[in-house]
Amino acid sequence: DFVLTQSPDSLAVSLGERATINCRSSQSVFYRSNKKNYLAWYQQKPGQPPKLLFYWASTRESGVPDRFSASGSATDFTLTISSLQAEDVAVYYCQQYYDTPRLTFGGGTKVEIK
Amino acid sequence: EVQLLESGGDLVQPGGSLRLSCAASGLTFSSTAMSWVRQAPGKGPEWVSGISGSGDNTHYADSVKGRFTISRDNSKNTLYLQMNGLRVEDTAIYYCAKDKFSLATFDSWGQGTLVTVSS
Protein backbone atom coordinates (compact mmCIF):
# COMPACT_ATOMS: atom_id res chain seq x y z
CA ASP A 1 0.00 0.00 0.00
CA PHE A 2 1.05 3.56 -0.69
CA VAL A 3 1.26 5.41 2.61
CA LEU A 4 1.50 9.19 2.56
CA THR A 5 3.01 10.82 5.64
CA GLN A 6 2.55 14.54 6.07
CA SER A 7 4.56 16.82 8.31
CA PRO A 8 4.07 18.70 10.46
CA ASP A 9 0.65 17.69 11.79
CA SER A 10 -0.05 21.37 12.38
CA LEU A 11 1.70 24.70 12.10
CA ALA A 12 0.99 28.26 13.12
CA VAL A 13 2.29 30.99 10.86
CA SER A 14 2.02 34.76 11.09
CA LEU A 15 0.03 36.58 8.44
CA GLY A 16 2.25 37.34 5.47
CA GLU A 17 4.80 34.70 6.40
CA ARG A 18 5.66 31.46 4.59
CA ALA A 19 4.05 28.12 5.37
CA THR A 20 5.64 24.88 4.21
CA ILE A 21 3.97 21.47 4.29
CA ASN A 22 5.68 18.20 3.49
CA CYS A 23 4.34 14.94 2.12
CA ARG A 24 6.41 11.76 1.91
CA SER A 25 5.25 8.68 0.05
CA SER A 26 6.25 5.16 1.08
CA GLN A 27 6.88 4.38 -2.59
CA SER A 28 7.73 6.50 -5.60
CA VAL A 29 4.76 8.07 -7.40
CA PHE A 30 6.91 9.03 -10.41
CA TYR A 31 5.97 7.35 -13.67
CA ARG A 32 9.04 7.11 -15.88
CA SER A 33 7.08 6.58 -19.09
CA ASN A 34 5.49 10.05 -19.00
CA LYS A 35 7.80 11.70 -16.43
CA LYS A 36 4.88 12.67 -14.23
CA ASN A 37 4.43 12.52 -10.49
CA TYR A 38 1.00 11.16 -9.60
CA LEU A 39 0.39 13.39 -6.60
CA ALA A 40 -2.23 16.01 -5.79
CA TRP A 41 -2.79 18.57 -3.05
CA TYR A 42 -6.11 19.64 -1.53
CA GLN A 43 -7.25 22.37 0.84
CA GLN A 44 -10.15 21.75 3.22
CA LYS A 45 -11.69 24.59 5.18
CA PRO A 46 -13.93 23.88 8.17
CA GLY A 47 -17.34 22.56 7.19
CA GLN A 48 -16.41 22.33 3.50
CA PRO A 49 -15.35 19.53 1.18
CA PRO A 50 -11.74 19.34 0.01
CA LYS A 51 -10.72 21.61 -2.86
CA LEU A 52 -8.17 20.54 -5.44
CA LEU A 53 -5.12 22.84 -5.48
CA PHE A 54 -2.49 20.96 -7.51
CA TYR A 55 -2.19 17.81 -9.58
CA TRP A 56 0.81 16.19 -11.28
CA ALA A 57 2.61 17.40 -8.14
CA SER A 58 2.97 20.99 -9.33
CA THR A 59 0.25 21.88 -11.85
CA ARG A 60 -1.95 24.54 -10.29
CA GLU A 61 -5.70 24.06 -10.63
CA SER A 62 -7.56 26.93 -12.26
CA GLY A 63 -8.36 29.75 -9.82
CA VAL A 64 -5.78 28.84 -7.20
CA PRO A 65 -3.85 31.94 -6.09
CA ASP A 66 -0.21 32.03 -7.13
CA ARG A 67 0.93 32.42 -3.52
CA PHE A 68 0.42 28.66 -3.47
CA SER A 69 3.14 26.54 -5.06
CA ALA A 70 3.97 22.86 -5.03
CA SER A 71 7.06 20.90 -5.87
CA GLY A 72 8.83 17.60 -5.41
CA SER A 73 9.36 14.29 -7.13
CA ALA A 74 9.27 10.55 -6.52
CA THR A 75 8.70 10.29 -2.76
CA ASP A 76 9.13 13.80 -1.34
CA PHE A 77 6.79 16.69 -2.00
CA THR A 78 6.18 20.18 -0.66
CA LEU A 79 3.28 22.60 -0.64
CA THR A 80 4.23 26.21 0.06
CA ILE A 81 2.11 29.22 0.85
CA SER A 82 4.45 32.14 0.22
CA SER A 83 2.52 34.77 2.15
CA LEU A 84 -0.15 33.37 4.44
CA GLN A 85 -3.56 35.04 4.29
CA ALA A 86 -6.38 34.65 6.79
CA GLU A 87 -8.44 32.72 4.22
CA ASP A 88 -5.70 30.09 3.94
CA VAL A 89 -6.51 28.67 7.38
CA ALA A 90 -7.40 25.09 6.55
CA VAL A 91 -6.26 21.50 6.61
CA TYR A 92 -4.12 20.50 3.65
CA TYR A 93 -3.95 16.96 2.27
CA CYS A 94 -1.75 15.26 -0.28
CA GLN A 95 -3.13 12.36 -2.33
CA GLN A 96 -1.47 9.81 -4.60
CA TYR A 97 -3.05 8.41 -7.74
CA TYR A 98 -0.08 6.35 -8.94
CA ASP A 99 -1.59 3.24 -7.42
CA THR A 100 -5.00 3.78 -8.96
CA PRO A 101 -7.63 2.68 -8.12
CA ARG A 102 -6.15 2.33 -4.63
CA LEU A 103 -6.12 6.08 -4.13
CA THR A 104 -4.82 7.26 -0.78
CA PHE A 105 -4.62 10.54 1.12
CA GLY A 106 -2.14 11.81 3.66
CA GLY A 107 -3.15 12.44 7.24
CA GLY A 108 -3.40 16.19 6.78
CA THR A 109 -1.62 19.31 8.02
CA LYS A 110 -3.58 21.97 9.85
CA VAL A 111 -2.50 25.54 9.13
CA GLU A 112 -3.42 28.23 11.63
CA ILE A 113 -2.58 31.89 12.21
CA LYS A 114 0.04 32.64 14.86
CA GLU B 1 -20.57 25.44 -12.92
CA VAL B 2 -20.53 21.87 -11.71
CA GLN B 3 -22.95 21.16 -8.88
CA LEU B 4 -23.14 17.90 -6.95
CA LEU B 5 -25.85 17.33 -4.36
CA GLU B 6 -25.75 14.27 -2.16
CA SER B 7 -28.67 12.83 -0.23
CA GLY B 8 -29.65 9.70 1.65
CA GLY B 9 -27.43 9.88 4.71
CA ASP B 10 -29.01 8.76 7.96
CA LEU B 11 -28.54 7.03 11.29
CA VAL B 12 -28.58 3.26 10.80
CA GLN B 13 -27.87 0.26 13.02
CA PRO B 14 -24.88 -2.00 12.40
CA GLY B 15 -25.71 -4.50 9.70
CA GLY B 16 -28.21 -2.16 8.10
CA SER B 17 -28.37 -0.71 4.61
CA LEU B 18 -28.53 2.74 3.03
CA ARG B 19 -28.60 4.10 -0.50
CA LEU B 20 -26.89 7.39 -1.19
CA SER B 21 -27.66 9.52 -4.23
CA CYS B 22 -25.76 12.33 -5.91
CA ALA B 23 -27.54 14.61 -8.37
CA ALA B 24 -25.15 16.23 -10.81
CA SER B 25 -25.52 19.30 -13.01
CA GLY B 26 -23.29 21.57 -15.05
CA LEU B 27 -21.29 18.76 -16.63
CA THR B 28 -21.59 16.15 -19.36
CA PHE B 29 -22.42 13.49 -16.83
CA SER B 30 -22.29 10.45 -19.10
CA SER B 31 -18.70 11.31 -20.09
CA THR B 32 -17.43 11.84 -16.58
CA ALA B 33 -15.97 9.32 -14.18
CA MET B 34 -17.29 9.78 -10.65
CA SER B 35 -16.29 8.62 -7.19
CA TRP B 36 -17.48 8.44 -3.62
CA VAL B 37 -15.02 9.67 -1.02
CA ARG B 38 -15.73 9.53 2.70
CA GLN B 39 -14.32 11.29 5.71
CA ALA B 40 -14.70 10.02 9.22
CA PRO B 41 -14.92 12.62 12.00
CA GLY B 42 -11.51 14.23 12.52
CA LYS B 43 -9.84 12.05 9.89
CA GLY B 44 -8.52 12.52 6.38
CA PRO B 45 -10.50 11.64 3.28
CA GLU B 46 -10.75 8.01 2.16
CA TRP B 47 -11.61 7.05 -1.42
CA VAL B 48 -14.45 4.50 -1.36
CA SER B 49 -15.51 3.70 -4.90
CA GLY B 50 -15.34 4.91 -8.49
CA ILE B 51 -17.23 4.36 -11.72
CA SER B 52 -16.53 5.15 -15.35
CA GLY B 53 -18.74 7.50 -17.34
CA SER B 54 -20.53 4.65 -19.07
CA GLY B 55 -20.89 2.70 -15.82
CA ASP B 56 -19.11 -0.31 -17.31
CA ASN B 57 -16.13 -0.13 -14.97
CA THR B 58 -16.36 0.04 -11.19
CA HIS B 59 -13.74 -0.04 -8.47
CA TYR B 60 -13.86 -0.33 -4.69
CA ALA B 61 -11.62 0.18 -1.72
CA ASP B 62 -10.81 -3.06 0.05
CA SER B 63 -12.62 -1.78 3.13
CA VAL B 64 -16.00 -1.79 1.35
CA LYS B 65 -15.58 -4.44 -1.35
CA GLY B 66 -18.44 -6.90 -1.29
CA ARG B 67 -20.64 -4.62 0.83
CA PHE B 68 -21.00 -1.44 -1.24
CA THR B 69 -22.16 -1.08 -4.85
CA ILE B 70 -21.66 2.01 -6.97
CA SER B 71 -23.93 2.69 -9.93
CA ARG B 72 -25.18 5.55 -12.05
CA ASP B 73 -28.21 6.53 -14.12
CA ASN B 74 -26.94 8.75 -16.91
CA SER B 75 -30.50 9.53 -18.02
CA LYS B 76 -31.05 11.15 -14.61
CA ASN B 77 -27.52 12.55 -14.11
CA THR B 78 -27.40 10.71 -10.81
CA LEU B 79 -24.74 8.66 -9.03
CA TYR B 80 -25.60 6.09 -6.37
CA LEU B 81 -23.93 4.16 -3.59
CA GLN B 82 -25.76 1.17 -2.17
CA MET B 83 -24.30 0.34 1.22
CA ASN B 84 -25.10 -3.01 2.83
CA GLY B 85 -23.72 -4.66 5.95
CA LEU B 86 -22.88 -1.30 7.47
CA ARG B 87 -20.33 -1.20 10.28
CA VAL B 88 -19.60 1.35 12.96
CA GLU B 89 -16.38 2.20 11.12
CA ASP B 90 -18.40 3.26 8.05
CA THR B 91 -19.56 6.32 9.98
CA ALA B 92 -18.47 9.33 7.95
CA ILE B 93 -19.47 12.17 5.70
CA TYR B 94 -19.83 10.72 2.22
CA TYR B 95 -18.88 13.01 -0.64
CA CYS B 96 -19.70 12.62 -4.28
CA ALA B 97 -16.72 13.76 -6.35
CA LYS B 98 -16.06 14.37 -10.03
CA ASP B 99 -12.90 12.75 -11.32
CA LYS B 100 -10.59 15.18 -13.07
CA PHE B 101 -9.01 12.19 -14.77
CA SER B 102 -10.49 8.75 -14.40
CA LEU B 103 -9.74 7.39 -10.93
CA ALA B 104 -7.09 9.97 -10.16
CA THR B 105 -7.90 13.37 -8.69
CA PHE B 106 -11.17 15.09 -7.86
CA ASP B 107 -11.88 18.61 -9.08
CA SER B 108 -15.47 19.05 -7.90
CA TRP B 109 -17.08 17.84 -4.70
CA GLY B 110 -20.54 17.92 -3.21
CA GLN B 111 -21.18 19.16 0.32
CA GLY B 112 -21.54 15.60 1.59
CA THR B 113 -24.13 13.53 3.40
CA LEU B 114 -23.63 12.13 6.90
CA VAL B 115 -23.89 8.42 7.52
CA THR B 116 -23.90 7.35 11.16
CA VAL B 117 -23.77 3.68 12.03
CA SER B 118 -24.61 3.10 15.65
CA SER B 119 -26.79 0.93 17.86
Interface residues (C-beta under 8 A of the other chain):
Chain A: Y38 A40 Y42 Q48 P49 P50 K51 L52 Y55 E61 Y93 Q95 Y97 T100 P101 R102 L103 T104 F105 G106 G107 G108
Chain B: G44 P45 E46 W47 G50 H59 A61 D62 Y95 A97 K100 F101 L103 A104 T105 F106 D107 W109 G110 Q111 G112
